[in-house]
Amino acid sequence: MLHQTTETRAERGRRLLNEIDGAAGKAVIAGLQDIAPDFAELLFEFPFGDIYAREGLSLRDREIATVAALSAMGTAPKQLGVHVHGALNVGVTREEIVEVMMQMAVYAGFPAALNALGVAKDVFAERDAESGD
């Protein structure tokens, strides 16, 4: 069930996208402005304004599910990178992300898990570089 508020779908979506994905989410939206600005609005409204805003799962749980799904798909490394950042932003640990990706080897195969782990490694390195660790 969606929690009732005075926010529009787009406002709620922008707020949640910013909370989860921060700069990475903004970059995705900015990258669509010159080719498909209407699609950018749909990204605010449906996945974030409607689905992520539902009660029943925390943002943390939703990001774990998203990382698992994108890892298993094996066809969306850019989106997986955005959501690895998002998972870290909402409290998922690096160890949990790695475990989720390793779990996907059972259901999606070793190539999908290996590719996902490569994305995670890149995101972790990027975050370490940004923080100076």
C-alpha positions in Angstrom: 0.0 0.0 0.0 1.2 3.5 -0.9 1.5 5.9 2.0 -0.9 8.9 1.5 0.9 12.3 1.3 0.4 15.6 -0.4 3.4 15.0 -2.6 2.8 14.3 -6.3 4.2 11.1 -7.8 7.0 13.1 -9.4 7.9 15.0 -6.2 7.9 11.7 -4.2 9.9 10.0 -6.9 12.5 12.8 -7.1 12.8 12.7 -3.3 13.3 9.0 -3.1 15.6 8.9 -6.1 17.8 11.5 -4.4 17.7 9.7 -1.1 18.6 6.3 -2.6 20.9 7.1 -5.6 22.0 10.7 -4.9 24.4 11.9 -7.6 24.3 8.7 -9.6 20.5 8.9 -10.0 20.8 12.6 -11.0 23.3 11.6 -13.6 20.9 9.0 -15.1 18.1 11.6 -15.3 20.4 14.3 -16.7 21.6 11.9 -19.4 18.1 11.4 -20.6 17.2 15.1 -20.9 18.4 15.6 -24.4 17.0 12.4 -25.8 14.0 11.4 -23.8 13.0 13.9 -21.1 9.5 12.2 -20.8 11.2 8.9 -20.0 13.1 10.7 -17.2 9.8 11.8 -15.7 8.5 8.2 -15.9 11.6 7.1 -13.9 10.7 9.6 -11.2 7.0 8.7 -11.1 6.7 4.9 -11.5 9.6 3.1 -10.0 10.4 5.7 -7.3 7.2 7.6 -6.9 4.9 4.6 -6.9 6.9 1.3 -6.2 9.7 2.4 -4.0 7.3 4.6 -2.0 5.1 1.6 -1.1 5.0 0.3 2.5 5.9 -3.3 3.1 9.7 -3.2 2.4 12.3 -0.7 3.6 14.4 1.1 1.1 17.3 -1.1 2.2 15.3 -4.2 1.4 14.2 -2.8 -1.9 17.8 -2.1 -2.9 18.9 -5.6 -1.9 16.2 -7.0 -4.2 17.2 -4.6 -7.0 20.9 -5.5 -6.7 19.9 -9.2 -6.8 17.7 -8.8 -9.8 20.1 -6.7 -11.8 22.9 -9.1 -10.9 20.9 -12.0 -12.1 19.9 -10.3 -15.3 23.5 -9.7 -16.2 22.5 -7.2 -18.9 22.4 -3.9 -17.1 25.8 -3.1 -15.6 25.3 0.7 -15.6 22.0 0.3 -13.7 23.6 -2.2 -11.4 26.3 0.3 -10.6 23.8 3.0 -9.7 21.9 0.6 -7.4 25.1 -0.7 -5.7 25.7 3.0 -4.8 22.0 3.2 -3.8 22.3 0.1 -1.6 25.3 1.5 0.2 23.5 4.9 0.6 20.6 3.2 2.4 22.7 1.0 4.7 23.5 -2.2 2.9 27.1 -3.2 3.6 29.7 -4.1 1.1 29.8 -7.6 2.5 26.0 -7.9 2.1 26.2 -6.7 -1.5 29.0 -9.2 -2.3 27.0 -12.1 -0.7 23.9 -11.2 -2.7 25.9 -11.3 -5.9 27.5 -14.6 -4.9 24.0 -16.0 -4.2 23.0 -15.1 -7.8 25.6 -17.6 -9.1 23.2 -20.4 -7.9 20.2 -19.0 -9.9 21.7 -17.0 -12.7 25.1 -18.6 -13.2 28.7 -17.8 -12.6 29.1 -15.4 -15.5 26.3 -13.2 -14.2 27.7 -13.3 -10.6 31.3 -12.5 -11.9 30.1 -9.6 -13.9 28.1 -8.2 -11.0 31.1 -8.6 -8.6 33.2 -6.6 -11.2 30.6 -3.8 -11.0 30.6 -3.9 -7.2 34.5 -3.8 -7.2 34.4 -0.7 -9.4 31.8 1.1 -7.3 33.7 0.3 -4.1 36.9 1.6 -5.6 35.1 4.8 -6.8 33.7 5.4 -3.3 37.1 4.8 -1.7 38.7 7.3 -4.1 36.0 9.8 -3.3 36.5 9.4 0.5 40.3 9.2 0.3 40.4 5.7 1.9 
